[in-house]
Amino acid sequence: MKKLLILGSGTAGTIMANKMRRSLKVSDWDITVLDKKDKHYYQPSQIFIPFQLYGYDDDKGCVHDSQDFIPKNVQLVITEITKIDPDKHQVETRNGTYDYDWLVVTLGCRIAPEEIPGMVEGYGKNVHYFYTMKSALEMQKALKDFDGGKLVLNVAEYPIKCPVAPIEFACLAHYYFELRGIRDKVELEVVTSMDGIFSKPVSSKILGDMLIDRGIKIVPSFNLSEVDSEKGIIRSYEGKEVKYDFLAAIPPNLGPQVIEDSGLGDGSGYVPTNPNTLKADHHDNIYVMGDCSNVKTSKAGSVAHFEAGIVAENLLREIHGMEPHPDFDGHSNCFIETGYHKAHLIDFSYLQEPVPGKLPFSFIGPFSLLKETRLNHWGKLFFRWYYWNILLKDRYSKPMEYFLPSRMSSRGKRKSYMAKSSA
C-alpha cells in the first residue's frame, strides 16, 4: 500500500484530498491529512466581521468541522506536526510518525505580531488585527466604541495573505463610518511598505484613486520598525512617524515554524517551490501549495484552487513515471469589496497584471474587471456558499475549469491594457 500524506486541511489541503481520492484507487493508496486544528474557517468573512456588514455579525456560517469536507476513505488526523524529514520520507507529530511515498505541503501561513516591537503590547488597547477569526470579532467590539479620531491601517511588510485586504478594509471602514453618521469625525489613512496601494501599476492607479476619492490618505514606502501604543505612534526604519488613535495592524506574515525547523524554509517559513510545476525545489516527492510556498503570486484561496489542478495532474504524472508539466502561471483572481453593495474584481498571473475587461466571457461577463459593480458584490457574497458546497469538495471541477481555468485566460481582457502590461 502506497501512502500520500497531505499536511494541512485548509483550502489547498482539502481540495487536494478530494481530487486525489477520486484519482487514486483505495486498494492501492492510503491518503492521510494531518492538521493541528479540527475547524475549517471561511477566511474572507474576516474582512466583514469587524464592521458587521452584509450579515456577517459573528462566526455563524463561517466555521465548520474540517471532517465535513474530507472525503470518505481519507483519514484526517488532528495532531501537531513537529518535524518533516524529507530524507526518511517521514513526518513526525505529537501522536506518532507517518511515512509517505508522496507529500503535499499545504500548511498555510500565520501572522507574527511578535516580530514588531510594541505590537503585541498594544493589542486590545489601541492596536487591533482582523487576520484571525478571534481578532476580527474583538476588533468589532473596539470599532463600536470608536467615535472619532484617526484610524490607521498599516501593512507591516509583504507578502501577506490576501493582498487586497488592506484596500477592502479601508473602503469598508469608510462605508461603515458613513452608515454610523460619523465619517466627518474619522480620519482614515493607509500606511504601506509598498510604493503604492497594490503591487501592479494599472490596478494600483485605479484602486488608489478610488481610495483618494473617498478621502482616504495613502502613505507609501513606510517600513514599520515599531509600534508605540502609549503615544499612539508607529515608526519606520527611515525615521518617519505616523500618529493614530486606532491602529488596524496587519502584522508580518510568516510560514509555519515547523517548515523552518525542518530545514525546508527560506528563512521566513516558506518552502522554496518551482513556480511552474509547484514541486519543492530541493526535495523529491514533495509538492507545495497555497500560502506556505514562496511562489510570487497572491496568498489567496483562489490561487490554492488553481494550483490544485496543476499539482494533482503533476502528481499523477510522476506516480506513473512521467515528468511534471510546468503549467502553473500564477493565476489569481479576487473580488475586492468596496462598500455601498459594490465590488471590484481582478484576474491576473505572473506575467499579466490585473486589467479592465469582463469575466469569464468577452463582452458578456457577467462580471466586470477593475470596475465597481453590484454584480461583483453579489458574486463576493455568493462565494461563501460556493466555497462550502462546491470548491472545497472539488465538485464539477471539469466544467469549472472551462469558466475559470487553472491557467489565466485572456478572454474578456482589454487588449490595449494587455499589450502595455505583459512582461
VEXNU-659311 format. One record per atom (N, C-alpha, C): x, y, z. Coordinates in steps of 0.2 Angstrom, whole numbers, padded with zeros to 4 digits, always signed. Atoms other than C-alpha are relative to their C-alpha. Layout:
<pts>
XYZ...
</pts>
This chain:
<pts>
+0004-0006+0000+0000+0000+0000+0004+0006+0000-0003-0006+0000+0007+0017-0005-0003+0005+0004+0003-0005-0004+0005+0032+0005+0001+0007-0002+0000-0007+0001+0000+0050+0001-0001+0004+0006+0001-0004-0006+0002+0062+0015-0001+0007-0002+0002-0007+0001-0006+0079+0015+0000+0004+0007+0000-0004-0006-0001+0092+0028-0004+0006+0000+0004-0005+0000-0014+0104+0032-0007-0001-0003+0006+0001+0002-0033+0104+0030-0004+0006-0002+0003-0007+0002-0036+0122+0024-0003-0001-0007+0003+0000+0007-0042+0126+0007+0004-0004-0005-0005+0004+0005-0027+0119-0003+0000-0008+0002-0001+0007-0002-0026+0103+0008-0007-0004-0001+0007+0003+0001-0045+0099+0007-0001-0001-0007+0001+0001+0007-0046+0102-0011+0004-0006-0003-0005+0006+0002-0031+0090-0014-0003-0007+0002+0002+0006-0003-0038+0077-0003-0006-0003-0004+0005+0002+0004-0054+0077-0013+0002-0002-0007-0003+0001+0007-0045+0077-0030+0003-0007+0000-0004+0006+0000-0033+0063-0026-0004-0006+0002+0004+0006-0002-0046+0052-0018-0004-0003-0006+0003+0003+0006-0055+0051-0034+0005-0003-0005-0005+0002+0005-0039+0048-0044+0004-0006+0002-0004+0006-0002-0031+0035-0034-0004-0005+0003+0004+0005-0003-0038+0018-0030+0001-0001+0007+0000+0001-0008-0042+0015-0012+0004-0007+0001-0003+0006-0001-0035-0003-0014+0008+0001+0000-0007+0000+0001-0018+0004-0019+0003+0006+0004-0003-0006-0003-0016+0021-0010-0004+0002+0007+0002-0002-0006-0018+0026+0008+0001+0008+0000+0000-0007-0001-0022+0045+0010-0001+0003+0007+0001-0002-0007-0020+0054+0026+0002+0008+0000-0001-0008-0001-0022+0073+0031+0002+0001+0007-0002-0002-0007-0013+0080+0046-0001+0007+0001+0001-0007-0001-0018+0096+0054-0001+0001+0008+0000-0001-0007-0017+0103+0072-0007+0003+0002+0007-0003-0001-0035+0111+0070-0005-0004-0003+0005+0004+0002-0051+0102+0069-0006+0004-0003+0004-0005+0003-0060+0118+0062+0002+0003-0006-0002-0003+0006-0061+0125+0045-0003+0007+0000+0002-0007+0000-0063+0144+0044-0001+0003-0007+0001-0004+0007-0070+0154+0029+0003+0007+0001-0004-0006-0002-0057+0167+0030-0002+0007-0003+0003-0006+0003-0065+0180+0018-0005+0004+0004+0005-0003-0005-0078+0183+0032+0004+0005+0004-0004-0004-0005-0064+0191+0042+0000+0008-0002+0000-0007+0002-0065+0207+0032-0006+0004+0001+0007-0003-0001-0084+0210+0035-0001+0000+0008+0002+0001-0007-0085+0204+0053+0002+0006+0005-0002-0006-0004-0076+0220+0061-0006+0005-0001+0005-0006+0001-0090+0231+0053-0007-0003+0000+0007+0003-0001-0105+0219+0055-0004+0001-0007+0004-0002+0007-0109+0221+0036-0002-0006-0003+0002+0005+0004-0119+0210+0025-0002-0006+0003+0002+0006-0003-0125+0198+0038+0006-0003+0004-0005+0003-0004-0108+0194+0045+0001+0004+0007+0000-0002-0007-0111+0198+0063+0004-0003+0005-0004+0004-0004-0102+0184+0070+0003-0006-0004-0003+0006+0004-0094+0167+0065-0005-0005-0002+0005+0004+0003-0110+0159+0061+0000-0001-0007-0001+0001+0007-0109+0151+0044+0007+0000-0003-0007-0001+0002-0090+0154+0044+0005-0005+0002-0005+0005-0003-0083+0139+0053-0004-0006+0000+0003+0006+0000-0087+0121+0051+0006-0005+0002-0004+0006-0002-0079+0104+0057+0004-0001-0007-0004+0002+0006-0064+0100+0045-0002-0006-0003+0002+0007+0002-0070+0082+0044-0006+0000-0005+0006+0000+0004-0086+0088+0035+0002+0000-0007-0002-0001+0007-0076+0091+0019+0006-0005-0002-0005+0005+0001-0063+0077+0020-0004-0006-0003+0004+0005+0003-0069+0063+0008+0001-0007+0004+0000+0007-0003-0073+0045+0013+0007-0003-0002-0006+0003+0001-0058+0034+0014+0007+0004+0000-0006-0004-0001-0046+0048+0018+0000+0001+0008-0001-0001-0007-0040+0049+0036+0002+0007+0002-0002-0007-0003-0040+0066+0045+0002-0001+0007-0003+0000-0007-0028+0066+0060+0001+0006+0003-0001-0006-0003-0029+0080+0072+0006+0000+0005-0006+0001-0004-0011+0082+0079+0004+0006-0002-0005-0005+0002+0003+0094+0079+0006-0003-0003-0006+0002+0004+0017+0092+0066+0006+0003+0003-0006-0002-0004+0034+0093+0075+0006+0000-0005-0006+0001+0005+0046+0088+0060-0002-0003-0006+0001+0003+0006+0046+0085+0042+0007-0003-0002-0006+0003+0001+0060+0073+0037+0000-0002-0008+0000+0002+0007+0062+0073+0018+0005-0006-0002-0005+0005+0002+0077+0061+0018-0003-0007+0002+0003+0007-0003+0067+0047+0028-0007-0001-0003+0007+0001+0003+0051+0051+0019-0005-0001+0006+0004+0000-0007+0043+0054+0037-0002+0007+0002+0002-0006-0003+0033+0067+0046-0002-0002+0007+0001+0001-0007+0034+0067+0065-0006+0004+0003+0005-0004-0004+0019+0073+0076+0000-0002+0007+0001+0001-0007+0014+0073+0094-0003-0007+0001+0003+0006-0001+0005+0057+0091+0003-0006-0004-0003+0005+0004+0017+0047+0081+0003+0002-0006-0004-0001+0006+0027+0046+0065-0004-0003-0006+0004+0002+0006+0019+0045+0047+0005+0000-0005-0004+0001+0006+0028+0038+0032-0004+0002-0006+0004-0002+0006+0024+0044+0015+0005-0002-0006-0003+0001+0007+0028+0040-0004+0000+0007-0003+0001-0007+0003+0022+0057-0009-0003+0005+0006+0002-0005-0005+0020+0073+0002-0003+0006-0004+0003-0007+0003+0009+0088-0002+0000+0004+0006-0001-0005-0006+0013+0103+0010-0005+0005-0001+0005-0006+0001-0002+0115+0012-0001+0003+0007+0001-0002-0007+0001+0122+0030-0001+0007+0000+0002-0007-0001-0003+0140+0026+0005+0004+0003-0005-0005-0003+0005+0155+0034-0004+0003+0006+0003-0002-0006+0002+0164+0050+0002+0008+0001-0003-0007-0002+0003+0182+0057+0005-0001+0006-0005+0000-0005+0018+0186+0068+0001+0007+0003+0000-0007-0003+0014+0202+0078+0007+0001+0004-0006+0000-0004+0029+0197+0089+0006+0003-0003-0006-0002+0004+0041+0202+0075+0001+0008+0000-0001-0008-0001+0037+0221+0078+0000+0002+0007+0000-0002-0007+0042+0228+0094-0006+0005+0002+0005-0004-0003+0027+0235+0104-0007-0002-0003+0007+0002+0003+0013+0227+0093-0004-0004+0004+0003+0005-0005+0009+0213+0105-0002+0004+0006+0001-0004-0006+0010+0225+0120-0006+0005-0001+0006-0005+0002-0003+0237+0111-0006-0003-0001+0006+0004+0002-0015+0223+0106-0006+0001+0005+0006+0000-0004-0033+0226+0113+0000+0007+0003+0001-0007-0003-0029+0244+0119-0001+0005-0006+0002-0004+0006-0027+0254+0103+0003-0003-0006-0002+0004+0006-0020+0240+0091-0004-0006+0000+0005+0005+0001-0031+0228+0083+0002-0004-0007-0001+0004+0006-0030+0214+0070-0007-0003-0003+0006+0003+0003-0043+0206+0058+0002-0006-0004-0003+0005+0004-0032+0192+0051-0001-0007+0003+0002+0006-0003-0039+0179+0063-0007+0001+0002+0007-0001-0002-0057+0175+0067-0001+0003+0007+0000-0003-0007-0054+0179+0086+0001+0007+0000-0002-0007+0000-0046+0195+0082-0005+0005-0004+0005-0003+0004-0059+0200+0069-0006+0002+0005+0006-0001-0004-0073+0198+0082+0002+0005+0006-0002-0005-0005-0063+0208+0095+0001+0007-0003+0000-0007+0003-0060+0222+0083-0007+0003-0001+0007-0003+0001-0079+0223+0080-0002+0003+0006+0002-0003-0006-0081+0227+0098+0004+0007+0001-0004-0006-0001-0067+0240+0098-0003+0006-0005+0003-0005+0005-0075+0249+0082-0006+0003+0003+0006-0002-0003-0091+0250+0091+0001+0006+0005-0002-0006-0005-0083+0261+0104+0004+0005-0003-0004-0005+0003-0073+0271+0092-0005+0005-0003+0004-0006+0002-0082+0288+0090+0003+0005-0004-0004-0005+0003-0069+0298+0081+0007+0000+0001-0007+0000-0001-0051+0301+0078+0003-0002-0006-0004+0003+0005-0038+0294+0067+0001-0007+0000-0001+0007+0001-0039+0276+0061+0005-0001-0006-0006+0002+0004-0023+0270+0053+0000-0008-0002-0001+0007+0002-0022+0254+0043+0007-0001-0002-0007+0001+0002-0004+0248+0042+0002-0007-0002-0003+0006+0003+0004+0234+0032+0007+0000+0002-0007+0000-0002+0020+0230+0041+0005-0002-0005-0005+0002+0006+0028+0221+0026-0004-0005-0004+0003+0005+0004+0024+0209+0012+0005-0006-0001+0006+0001+0002+0020+0196+0007-0005-0001+0006+0005+0001-0005+0003+0195+0016-0005-0004-0003+0006+0004+0002-0012+0183+0015-0005+0005-0003+0005-0004+0003-0025+0191+0003+0003+0007+0000-0003-0006+0001-0015+0206-0003-0005+0006-0001+0005-0006+0001-0031+0216-0007-0004+0002+0006+0003-0001-0007-0037+0215+0011+0000+0007+0002-0001-0007-0002-0030+0232+0015-0004+0005-0004+0005-0004+0004-0040+0240+0001-0007-0001+0002+0007+0002-0002-0056+0231+0006-0001+0004+0007+0001-0002-0006-0053+0236+0024-0001+0008+0000+0001-0008+0000-0051+0255+0020-0007+0002-0003+0006-0002+0003-0066+0255+0009-0006-0001+0005+0005+0002-0004-0077+0246+0021+0000+0004+0007+0000-0004-0006-0071+0257+0036-0004+0007-0002+0003-0006+0003-0076+0272+0025-0008+0000+0000+0007+0001+0000-0093+0265+0022-0004-0001+0007+0003+0001-0007-0096+0259+0040-0001+0007+0004+0000-0006-0003-0092+0276+0047-0005+0005-0003+0006-0004+0003-0104+0284+0034-0007-0002+0003+0007+0003-0003-0118+0272+0040-0001+0002+0007+0000-0002-0007-0114+0277+0058-0001+0008+0000+0001-0008+0000-0115+0296+0053+0006+0003+0003-0006-0004-0004-0098+0300+0060+0006+0000-0005-0006+0000+0004-0087+0299+0044+0004+0007+0000-0004-0007-0001-0083+0318+0046+0004+0000+0006-0004+0000-0006-0076+0314+0063+0006-0005+0000-0005+0005+0000-0064+0300+0057+0005+0001-0006-0005-0001+0005-0048+0302+0048+0003-0007-0002-0002+0006+0002-0043+0287+0038+0006+0000-0004-0006+0000+0003-0026+0283+0032+0003-0007-0001-0003+0006+0001-0017+0268+0024+0007+0001-0001-0007-0001+0000+0001+0266+0028+0003-0007-0002-0002+0006+0003+0010+0253+0017+0008+0000-0001-0007+0000+0002+0028+0247+0014+0001+0000-0007-0001+0000+0008+0025+0246-0005+0000+0008-0002+0000-0007+0003+0026+0262-0016-0007+0002-0003+0006-0002+0002+0008+0261-0020-0005-0005+0004+0005+0004-0003-0009+0253-0014+0000-0007-0002+0000+0007+0002-0006+0237-0024+0007+0000-0004-0006+0001+0003+0009+0229-0032+0000+0001-0008+0000-0001+0007+0004+0231-0050-0003+0007-0002+0001-0007+0002+0004+0248-0059-0007+0002-0002+0006-0002+0002-0013+0248-0068-0005+0000+0006+0004+0000-0006-0023+0242-0053+0001+0004+0005-0002-0005-0005-0013+0252-0041-0003+0007-0001+0002-0007+0002-0018+0268-0050-0008+0000+0001+0008+0000+0000-0037+0263-0052-0002+0000+0007+0002+0001-0007-0038+0257-0034+0002+0005+0005-0002-0006-0004-0028+0271-0027-0004+0006+0000+0004-0006+0001-0038+0284-0035-0007-0001+0003+0007+0001-0003-0054+0276-0028+0001+0001+0007-0001-0001-0007-0047+0277-0010+0001+0008+0001-0001-0007+0000-0042+0295-0013-0007+0004-0001+0006-0002+0001-0059+0299-0019-0005+0000+0006+0004+0001-0006-0066+0293-0003+0003+0003+0006-0003-0004-0005-0055+0304+0007+0005-0004+0004-0004+0005-0004-0043+0290+0012+0007+0002-0002-0007-0001+0002-0025+0295+0013+0005-0006-0001-0005+0006+0001-0011+0283+0007+0007+0003+0001-0007-0002-0002+0006+0284+0015+0004-0006-0003-0004+0006+0003+0018+0273+0004+0007+0000+0003-0007+0001-0002+0036+0266+0007+0001+0001+0007-0001+0000-0007+0034+0265+0026+0001-0007+0003-0002+0006-0003+0044+0251+0033+0000+0000+0007+0002+0000-0007+0037+0248+0050+0006-0003+0005-0005+0002-0004+0050+0247+0064-0003-0002+0007+0002+0001-0007+0040+0248+0080-0007+0004+0001+0006-0003-0001+0023+0252+0087+0000+0003+0008+0000-0003-0007+0022+0264+0102-0007+0002+0002+0008+0000-0002+0004+0261+0109-0001+0005+0005+0001-0005-0006+0007+0273+0124-0001+0007-0003+0000-0007+0004+0010+0288+0112-0005+0000-0006+0004+0001+0006-0001+0281+0098+0004+0002-0006-0004-0002+0006+0013+0282+0085+0003-0007-0002-0004+0005+0003+0020+0270+0073+0006+0003-0004-0006-0002+0003+0038+0272+0067+0003-0004-0005-0004+0004+0005+0048+0267+0052+0007+0000+0001-0008+0000+0000+0066+0262+0049+0003+0006-0003-0003-0006+0003+0068+0278+0039-0001+0006+0005+0001-0005-0004+0063+0288+0054-0006+0004+0000+0006-0003+0001+0046+0293+0049-0005-0002+0006+0005+0002-0006+0031+0293+0062-0007+0002-0003+0007-0001+0002+0013+0292+0059-0004-0001+0007+0004+0000-0006+0001+0296+0074-0007-0004-0002+0006+0003+0000-0015+0286+0077-0004+0000+0006+0004+0001-0005-0030+0284+0088-0002-0008+0001+0002+0007+0001-0035+0266+0082+0005-0002-0006-0004+0003+0005-0022+0255+0073-0003-0006-0002+0002+0006+0003-0029+0242+0062+0007-0003-0003-0007+0002+0002-0012+0232+0060-0001-0007-0004-0001+0006+0003-0008+0219+0048+0007-0002+0001-0007+0002-0002+0007+0210+0056+0004-0003-0006-0004+0004+0005+0021+0202+0046-0003-0007+0000+0003+0007+0001+0015+0185+0039+0006-0004-0001-0006+0005+0000+0027+0170+0041-0003-0006-0002+0002+0007+0001+0026+0152+0035+0001-0003+0007+0000+0003-0007+0024+0139+0049+0007-0002+0002-0006+0001-0003+0038+0137+0061+0003-0007-0001-0002+0007+0001+0039+0118+0058+0004-0001-0007-0003+0000+0006+0044+0121+0040+0008+0003+0001-0007-0003-0002+0059+0132+0046+0004-0005+0004-0004+0004-0005+0064+0120+0060+0002-0007-0004-0002+0007+0004+0064+0105+0047+0005+0001-0005-0005-0001+0005+0076+0114+0036-0003+0001-0007+0004+0000+0006+0063+0116+0022-0001+0007-0002+0002-0007+0001+0061+0135+0023+0005+0005-0003-0004-0005+0003+0068+0151+0015+0003+0005+0005-0002-0005-0006+0071+0160+0032-0006+0003+0002+0006-0003-0002+0053+0166+0033-0005-0006+0001+0005+0005-0001+0045+0149+0034-0004-0002-0006+0003+0002+0006+0040+0147+0016+0005-0005-0004-0004+0006+0003+0046+0132+0006+0002+0003-0007-0002-0001+0007+0056+0136-0010-0003-0005-0005+0004+0004+0004+0045+0130-0024+0001+0002-0007+0000-0002+0007+0046+0129-0043-0006+0003-0002+0006-0004+0001+0034+0142-0048-0005-0003-0006+0004+0003+0005+0028+0132-0063-0003-0007+0001+0002+0007-0001+0027+0114-0058-0003-0001+0007+0002+0000-0007+0024+0118-0039+0003-0006+0004-0003+0005-0003+0036+0105-0034+0006+0003+0004-0005-0003-0004+0048+0108-0019+0007+0000-0004-0006-0001+0004+0064+0115-0026+0006-0005+0001-0006+0004-0002+0077+0104-0016-0002-0007+0002+0002+0006-0003+0067+0089-0012-0005-0004-0005+0004+0005+0004+0060+0074-0022-0007-0002+0004+0006+0003-0003+0042+0068-0019-0004+0005+0005+0004-0005-0004+0036+0084-0011-0003+0006-0005+0003-0005+0004+0024+0096-0019-0003+0005+0005+0002-0005-0004+0019+0113-0011-0005+0004-0003+0005-0004+0002+0003+0123-0012-0002+0005+0005+0003-0005-0005-0006+0138-0005+0005+0005+0003-0004-0006-0003+0001+0151+0007+0007-0002+0002-0006+0002-0003+0016+0141+0013+0006-0001-0005-0005+0000+0005+0025+0141-0004+0003+0007-0001-0003-0007+0001+0037+0156-0009-0001+0002-0008+0001-0002+0007+0030+0157-0027-0003+0007+0000+0001-0007+0000+0027+0175-0032-0007+0002-0003+0007-0002+0001+0008+0176-0033-0004+0001+0006+0004-0001-0006-0006+0180-0021+0000-0006+0005+0002+0005-0005-0008+0170-0005-0007+0001+0001+0007-0001+0000-0026+0168-0008-0003-0007-0001+0003+0006+0002-0039+0154-0009-0001-0002-0007+0001+0002+0007-0042+0156-0027+0007-0003-0003-0006+0002+0002-0023+0153-0030+0001-0008+0002+0000+0007-0002-0024+0137-0020-0005-0004-0004+0005+0003+0005-0039+0132-0031+0003-0002-0006-0003+0000+0007-0030+0135-0047+0007-0005+0001-0006+0005-0001-0014+0126-0040-0002-0007+0000+0002+0007-0002-0024+0111-0035+0000-0004-0007+0000+0004+0006-0027+0106-0053+0006-0002-0003-0007+0001+0002-0009+0108-0058+0004-0005+0004-0004+0005-0004-0002+0098-0043-0003-0007-0001+0003+0007+0001-0015+0084-0045+0002-0003-0006-0002+0003+0006-0010+0082-0063+0007-0002+0000-0008+0001+0000+0009+0083-0060+0001-0006+0005-0001+0006-0005+0007+0071-0045-0001-0007-0003+0002+0006+0004-0002+0058-0056+0005-0002-0005-0005+0002+0006+0011+0060-0070+0006-0003+0003-0006+0003-0003+0025+0057-0058-0001-0007+0003+0001+0007-0002+0017+0042-0050+0000-0005-0005-0001+0004+0005+0016+0035-0067+0006+0000-0004-0007+0000+0003+0034+0038-0071+0001+0006-0005-0001-0005+0004+0032+0054-0081+0002+0006+0003-0002-0006-0003+0039+0071-0079-0005+0005+0001+0005-0005-0001+0029+0085-0072+0000+0006-0005+0001-0006+0005+0022+0099-0083+0001+0006+0003-0001-0007-0003+0027+0117-0079-0006+0004-0002+0006-0004+0003+0009+0123-0082-0003+0005+0005+0003-0005-0004+0006+0134-0067+0003+0007-0002-0002-0007+0002+0006+0153-0072-0001+0005+0005+0002-0005-0005+0002+0161-0056-0007+0003+0000+0007-0003+0000-0016+0163-0059-0003+0002+0006+0004-0003-0006-0026+0173-0046-0005+0004-0002+0005-0005+0001-0042+0182-0045-0003+0001+0007+0002-0002-0007-0051+0191-0031-0006+0005-0001+0005-0005-0001-0067+0201-0028+0003+0005+0005-0003-0005-0005-0062+0217-0019-0006+0004+0002+0006-0003-0003-0077+0223-0008+0002+0008+0001-0002-0007+0000-0078+0242-0009-0006+0004+0004+0005-0003-0003-0094+0246+0001-0006+0002-0005+0006-0003+0004-0111+0253-0005-0003-0006-0004+0002+0006+0004-0115+0235-0011+0003-0001-0006-0004+0000+0006-0102+0236-0024+0007-0004+0001-0007+0003+0000-0085+0227-0028+0003+0000-0006-0004+0001+0006-0071+0227-0040+0002-0008-0001-0002+0006+0001-0064+0211-0047+0007+0000-0004-0006+0000+0004-0046+0207-0053+0001-0007-0002-0002+0007+0003-0039+0192-0063+0007+0001-0003-0007-0002+0002-0020+0191-0066+0004-0007+0001-0005+0006+0000-0005+0179-0067+0007+0003+0001-0007-0002-0001+0014+0180-0065+0002+0006-0005-0002-0004+0006+0016+0189-0082-0005+0006-0002+0006-0005+0002-0001+0198-0084-0003+0003+0007+0003-0003-0006-0006+0211-0071-0008+0001-0001+0008-0001+0000-0025+0215-0067-0001+0006-0005+0002-0005+0004-0033+0225-0081-0007+0000-0001+0007-0001+0001-0050+0231-0086-0003-0005-0005+0003+0005+0005-0062+0219-0095-0006-0003+0003+0005+0004-0003-0075+0206-0092+0002-0007+0001-0002+0006-0002-0075+0189-0084-0007-0004+0001-0005+0004+0004-0077+0175-0089+0000+0000-0007+0001+0000+0007-0084+0179-0106+0001+0007-0003-0001-0007+0003-0078+0193-0118-0007+0003-0001+0006-0004+0001-0091+0207-0119-0006-0001+0005+0006+0002-0004-0104+0197-0109+0001+0000+0007-0002+0000-0008-0095+0195-0092-0003-0007+0003+0003-0006-0003-0106+0195-0082+0004+0004+0005-0003-0004-0005-0093+0201-0070+0005+0005-0004-0004-0005+0002-0083+0217-0073+0007+0000+0003-0007+0000-0003-0064+0218-0071+0002+0007+0002-0002-0007-0002-0057+0233-0062-0005+0005-0001+0006-0004+0001-0074+0241-0061-0005-0001+0006+0005+0001-0005-0086+0244-0046-0007-0002-0003+0007+0001+0002-0102+0235-0049-0004-0004+0006+0004+0004-0005-0116+0227-0039+0000-0007-0001+0000+0007+0002-0115+0211-0048+0007-0003+0003-0006+0003-0003-0097+0209-0042-0001-0001+0008+0002+0001-0007-0103+0212-0024-0004-0006+0001+0004+0006-0001-0116+0199-0026+0004-0007-0001-0004+0006+0001-0103+0187-0033+0004-0001+0006-0004+0001-0006-0092+0190-0017-0004-0003+0005+0004+0003-0005-0107+0186-0006-0002-0007-0001+0002+0007+0002-0112+0171-0016+0006-0005+0001-0006+0004+0000-0094+0164-0015+0000-0004+0007+0000+0004-0006-0097+0158+0003-0003-0006-0001+0004+0006+0001-0110+0146-0002+0004-0005-0005-0004+0003+0005-0099+0141-0017+0006-0004+0003-0006+0003-0003-0084+0138-0006-0002-0006+0004+0002+0005-0005-0093+0127+0007-0003-0006-0004+0004+0005+0003-0103+0117-0006+0003-0003-0006-0003+0002+0006-0093+0116-0022+0008+0000+0000-0007-0001+0001-0075+0122-0021+0004-0005+0005-0003+0004-0005-0069+0113-0005+0000-0008-0002+0001+0007+0002-0076+0096-0011+0002-0001-0007-0002+0001+0007-0070+0099-0029-0005-0003-0004+0005+0003+0005-0086+0096-0037+0000+0004-0006+0000-0003+0006-0089+0100-0055+0006+0003-0002-0006-0003+0001-0071+0103-0057+0001+0001-0008-0001-0001+0007-0071+0100-0076-0004+0005-0003+0004-0006+0003-0085+0112-0081+0003+0007+0003-0003-0006-0003-0077+0125-0069+0006+0002-0003-0007-0001+0003-0060+0123-0077-0001+0004-0007+0002-0004+0006-0069+0130-0093-0001+0007+0002+0002-0007-0002-0076+0145-0084+0006+0004+0003-0005-0003-0003-0061+0148-0073+0006-0005+0000-0005+0005+0001-0046+0138-0079+0006+0002+0004-0006-0001-0004-0030+0135-0069+0005+0005-0003-0004-0005+0004-0020+0145-0082-0005+0006-0002+0004-0006+0002-0026+0163-0084-0002+0000-0007+0003-0001+0006-0037+0166-0099+0000+0007-0002+0000-0007+0003-0035+0182-0110-0007+0002-0002+0007-0002+0002-0054+0181-0114-0003+0006+0004+0004-0005-0003-0063+0197-0110+0005+0006+0002-0005-0005-0003-0047+0207-0105+0001+0005-0006-0002-0006+0005-0044+0224-0114+0007-0001-0003-0006+0001+0003-0031+0221-0127+0005+0006+0001-0004-0005+0000-0024+0238-0126+0004+0000+0007-0003+0000-0007-0020+0236-0107+0004-0007+0000-0004+0006+0000-0014+0218-0111+0007+0001-0003-0006-0002+0004-0001+0225-0123+0005+0004+0004-0004-0005-0004+0005+0238-0111+0003-0004+0006-0002+0003-0007+0006+0226-0095+0004-0007-0001-0004+0007+0001+0013+0209-0102+0007+0001+0001-0007+0000-0001+0030+0205-0097+0004-0003-0006
</pts>
